[in-house]
Amino acid sequence: MPKARPVHREAYERKAQIIKALAHPSRLMIVDALSEGEKCVQDLTEIVGSDMSTVSKHLTVMKAAGIVVDRKQGLQAIYRLRVPCILKFFGCVDAVLRANEESWRAASGG
């Protein structure tokens, strides 16, 4: 019988924190926009369609989770993805969506 691996709850909690930080449509839009390169808050505000205060709050959550980092350029904060491989997660989510859609179509006969 294989030996059971120890469960490190703390590691799973840290992973959950990152996933929770992504769990909002506006934050997903921000990650998608940053996949194209650095953006300032004003650029992200236009993309997301929310006010600057709301976008700044989303960025604060994402920065605390380590998803984005910023740098100062004059008076502006310029944001980028800290680890661009987060986009692989997006590809996986898209694959799940496609599989769900295929299952739905098969179940509905179409």
Protein Blocks (a to p, Z undefined) as FASTA:
>chain_A
ZZdddddfklmmmmmmmmmmmmcfklmmmmmmmmnoccdfklmmmmnopafklmmmmmmm
mmmnomaccddehjbccdddfblmlmmmmmmmmmmmmmmmmmmmmmnoZZ
